[in-house]
Each structure stands twice: as C-alpha cells, then as structure tokens.
Amino acid sequence: MAAATVPAAASFPGLRAGEEHRFGTSSVDFAKIARSPDSRGRTRSHGAAWRRATAIVSRATNSSSGSETVELEPSSEATPLLVPRQKYCESIHNTVRRKTRTVMVGNVGIGSDHPIRIQTMTTSDTKDVKATVDEVMRIADKGADLVRITVQGKKEADACFEIKNTLVQRNYNIPLVADIHFAPPIALRVAECFEKIRVNPGNFADRRAQFEKIEYTEDDYQKELEHIEEVFSPLVEKCKKYGRAMRIGTNHGSLSDRIMSYYGDSPRGMVESAFEFARICRKLDFHNFVFSMKASNPVIMAQAYRLLVAEMYVHGWDYPLHLGVTEAGEGEDGRMKSAIGIGTLLQDGLGDTIRVSLTEPPEQEIDPCRRLANLGMEAANLQKGVVPFEEKHRHYFDFQRRNGQLPVQKEGEEVDYRGVLHRDGSVLMSVSLDKLQTPEVLYKSLGTKLVIGMPFKDLATVDSILLRQLPPVDDVDSRLALKRLIDISMGVLTPLSEQLTKPLPNAIVLVNLKELTSGAYKLLPEGSRLAVSIRGDEPYQELDILKDAKDVTLLLHNVLLTDKKISRVHAARRDDVVIGAGSNAGALLVDGLGDGVLLEAPDQDFDFLRNTSFNLLQGCRMRNTKTEYVSCPSCGRTLFDLQEISAQIRERTSHLPGVSIAIMGCIVNGPGEMADADFGYVGGAPGKIDLYVGKSVVKRGIAMEHATDALIQLIKDHGRWVDPPTEE
C-alpha cells in the first residue's frame, strides 16, 4: 500500500493556516492542503476533495521549531481516503491500556489511573421525581458508578434539583449526568446541580439534520464554527465554574448537514463533529471532558473510536473514552452487539467508562457492563498478547474482509465440499457422540429443514461439525446420520487419530502442526481433506509448513481459555496464515479477520451455542440470517412502552432475514437514527407513531393500536415481506 508524506502537519477544515495551539510543552502548526480537481478538472466542494485524495492531519512536535513529517496511507484499497500512518492504540501485540488524564465526575475519577467505570440511564419521566429517585437508587445499589438522566426542558431541569437533593438526603452520592439535546439553556441550568453534562455535537448548536447536501465556502464554514462557539462557550465556562465534567458524545445517527456535506455519514464525520467542540473546550482551557463515538453498528462504532484515538495521538491529546453501542436492542442480540463493539476496543486497551444500551430495565445493563469491564481490566492488567510482529493485514478505519478462498471441488471427489464453509461467514459446531443416537433431533438442532425425516440445508444451517470422537465402525445408524449430513455438503471434522482408527468416508481430518510437520497425515488416503488447528503464538518457522501444505481446506485458530497470558485476538492478528484460521472473537470479525466461528462450551445448551454463533456473524455485519433490530434502550423521552412494543414487533417480524427495523421511543437524534435500518417505528407524540423508510418519514401520527399493522403493511408495500414458515 503506497504511502504519502506531508510536512509538519495539516489539520482539519475550518482551522486557518498558521494557527497554533499549545498543550503542555508541545505545539502544533496547522496548514491546509489544497482542494483537488475532479476527473474533469473542476474543483469540488471541500468535502469531496477530502474524500478524493487529501488527508488533513496534525502531529505534535517536541519543540516549536521541529520539522517532523507525517506519513499518510490509504485507509484501504477500496477508498482513496488517506489517513495518518499512526497508531490508534498503545500496542497491536497485546492489551496495554491507553494512558489518559483523569476526568473527575463528582467524586468518581475516569481515566487510565482508575478502574473502567460502568453506567446506565434512567427510563422514568424526569419530571416524576419519586420514580426517578427510586430508579437511581436501584441502579446505584446494583453497582453502577454513574447514572445518566435525560433533561429535555425547563420542567425537567427544575426537577433535577429536587432529584439531586433527595438522593443526597438518602445518602446516595452517585454522580448524575444530564443528557442534553437541542437545549443549550437547559444545559446551563442543570449544570448547577448535576456533576456531568452530555452534549451531542450533532444537535447542540445545529438544527436537526435535513440530509441536504450543502456546498460551503470557506467563509460559510467559518461562520458556522463561530456560531457553535458562541452557543457552546457559556456551557464550558459554567462547567469550569462549578467543577463539572462533560461528555462530548457524537452519535452516528445525528450528524449535522454541515458535517455530512463535508465528510458523509462516516466515522471521519463523527470524529470531526466531536473535535469542533473539543477545540472550543481547549481554547477556553477546559479539559475535564471525555469523548464518545456511538453507533448502532458495531463495525462503524469501532472504526470511529479508532480514528478518534489516532487523531488524538497525532494531536497529543489524552482525553478518556466512554464506550457504547447505541440502540443495541434487547436480550442476546443487544448483549452480542455491545460485546462486539465494546469488547473489540477494550482488547485494544481503549475505554475508560462503558454502557451496554439495552431495551430492558436499566439495572439489567449493569451485569453485562461489569463483565465487559472485568474482561477489559484483566486483559490490561495481564497485558495479554503475543510477541511483537509486523502487522500487514488489517484496515483499522475501514471495514474490509480479508480475501480468502472457499473450498474448491476437486475432480473425482465423491461428495461436494463447497458447502463446508459459507462465503459470508461460517458456523461450526462441536457435536458429541450421544447426539448421533437421535438423528432427527440432531438435524433440527443443526438448523436443517426436514423433509420426510431427511435433512436439507436452510438459511441458518450449521456449515460444518466437529466430532472429537467417531462412532464405532459397526454403529451403522450413527454413521448413516453422518453420511446424510456429508451428502448435503456439511463438513464433518474429526481428529487424525480417530480417522486412522475408525475411518469415516469423506470426513475432513483435523491435524495439528506437529502432525503436519511429522508427516503423520500421510497415512491417510491420497487427497484426504485436512483442517489444521493452530494456537497462533507458534514461531514463524513452524507456521511456514502451512504455505506448502496441500489439501488444507480450513485452519482453526484455537487458544484455550486456560492460557491466561495468550490473547486470542492478538495471536490471530500475527500472520496471514493465522488470520485465515478465523476466530470466535468479534474483535477479529469486526476487523474482517476471520471466516467463521466454532464455539465449544460443554456446559452450554447446543441451540444456544448455534444461535450465538449466527448472532456473532450478524453482529459483525457478515452473515445475515434473521431480522435485524435497531432498538433504543428507552429513557425519559420515550413516548411508549419500548419493551412491550419491541416484543410485539419482533413476534410478528422475526422471520424476515435481510430486513432491518428500527424501534425508537422518540426521534431526538433525528432521522439519522434510521441510518442503519430499512424501516423505522418511531414515537412521534404521545400515543402516536411515525413510520420511516430509511431516513424519510412516510406516515405520521398513526394511532398506537394500529401502528404495528401499518408497519407490516409498509414492509409489504416495499416488497420485503414473506409469510412466516409453517411448522412441518
């Protein structure tokens, strides 16, 4: 990948050439790269120029006279966007927590010198002081470190004083965070009693996005930045006066028209939106703030945070991060999305406070939050990882799956091996011998369709199974069950020792590196298909044998959970051969590294493991096997019972793979919240629902009792509906 070099640094649009910012003993000089002509010689808008061929970056130098250069490279082969060849975390080899300053939220410190803090948000009407106080106390008793409360108007702001006073009287000193949208005066008011203010850069000073493409002159853009500074500065000054903290919380669904006109609906736009506000804070010498880059898509979320941190490294900034996948949904789906997005970044040593946003009572968010925080702290404390290596295969800021070759059919083979892996991500399951005693039950648990008792592959059928023990040669019924699976192009993997002693025709033989190196596999019939199991931390000279190995259909990256110091994630990043093994870690799949999952947990239900595997692939935006829901976690702004309505909609639409439905209690962040959904069901007013197709509202003010039917009719009108399958 080609790299470019620019001198001492250029910054983001809107900063004037020659402007200098100082922080500590470092300084940054800013210069702007000229706009690029398009293919017809015309000069495009500033944003188009950025996306075509320019990069705006900056680097802190240790002296004001330094002439350090910044290397640039394309973010991926698929886009001309240049990004700094710059680290986005302390180490890609192991988990090292990123060093940050401490931000004090009341008596709670956030930053690398403190544990990863956990938080949630109340769902009660903020004006209902008793209900909100009771909810905060339940949340605090569950162990949260902070609680966020929506504050949308004057009545809510007035109630906040009573809420705070009541909690203090009851000896609850948990810091409270005000969630602010569209209401600068309300933020000023509540800053007098709450310890932290969350502002959304997309709507604090800008109007709600209309998704209009606007061409800006330099003067126009500068005037808008000046307007933001005028509106935002009083809140910064008040937070300084009262010792409050702030979260500059970008949401992928609520970027302004100005940002989207420059950068598109992209992670780059999310970062710049936050930086506009951060520069004002820094200009006013206010540093008690954290960043967040939330999105409902874990892939976008991870990209945005990484890009944010890369830019902070360039600038020399050390502000903490609040992590979260917004509108993650409920149940296992919501927990899976959150684990993918948050867990990926915690493995990189990023993240100082987290929230798991679920469409469930807020206290139920605490346990998954704590589990993720504990995993992140353990990984950082042990600095889990592998020996240093040169990484060549990931695109940190742009999702792009590694190109791998699916199995190819060979001449003369008796069975079709092309289905043992799936192009969009494969699911492998470990099957015990006892399951072969009831073949039809096994077929159903693998997700096959049954026709007169015979299995056939369906949309969410397991691609391959692993049998660590083969049935005896004389167990005719068990072997017939396996043959029927092999006949429908399901792979059956079994260890070399089992295949040599109890051979199963057309099985894929699992070997380790030692067996491959020794040539023990050569005792198999010529042309036998192999699967190679590797740990990922082997020396490169041992892995070299894989380059010349024939008949290898797939690699399994296998690190046991008992190996506390070895990180699955970092081990599987080491080499293209290892990357090809795939992984059961979303932290790899979200990077496009890995082609499938095999989850083994003897104490877990088989169906649970299969569903979890498919959920993991779908959460990583790989294989879509069921309806996708983008569902907000509810708050005091919500206009209907989210949990009840969400369950109702899921019951009637869960059979629509490839369809994405957003279920939103309100439209506070604007239609951009529908950015990741095909259809939207949104609270427009008490008892009334608005329906969206993408970002566009198509029906307004539908009575609640008719809204679900109207949503289904809308799906039908757009040709996306199929009738639910009937049970056999």
Secondary structure, 3 states (H helix, E strand, C coil): CCCEEECCECCCCCCCCCCEEEECCEEEECCCCCCCECCCCCECCHHHHHHHHCCCCECCECCCCCCCCEEEEEEECCEEEEEECCCCCCCCCECCCCCCCCEEECCEEECCCCCCEEEEECCCCCCCHHHHHHHHHHHHHCCCCEEEEECCCHHHHHHHHHHHHHHHHCCCCCCEEEEECCCHHHHHHHCCCCCEEEECCCCCCCCCCCCCCCCCCHHHHHHHHHHHHHHHHHHHHHHHHHCCEEEEEEEHHHCCHHHHHHHCCCHHHHHHHHHHHHHHHHHCCCCCEEEEEEECCHHHHHHHHHHHHHHHHHHCCCCCEEECECCECCHHHHHHHHHHHHHHHHHCCCCCEECCCCCCCHHHHHHHHHHHHHHHHHHHHHCCECCCCCCCCCCCCCCCCCCCCCCCCCCCCCCCCCCCCCCCCEEEEECCHHHHHCHHHHHHHCCCEEECCEEECCCCCCCEEECCCCCCCCCHHHHHHHHHHHHCCCEEEEEHHHHHHCCCCCCEEEEEHHHHHHCHHHHCCCCCCEEEEECCCCCHHHHCHHHHCCCEEEEEECCCCCCCCECHHHHHCCCHHHHCCCCCCHHHHCCCCCCEEEECCCCCCHHHHHHHHHHHHHHCCCCCCCCEEEECCCCCCCCCCHHHHHHHHHHHHCCCCCCEEEEECCCCCCHHHHHHCCEEEEEEECCEEEEEECCEEEEEEEEHHHHHHHHHHHHHHCCCCCCCCCCC
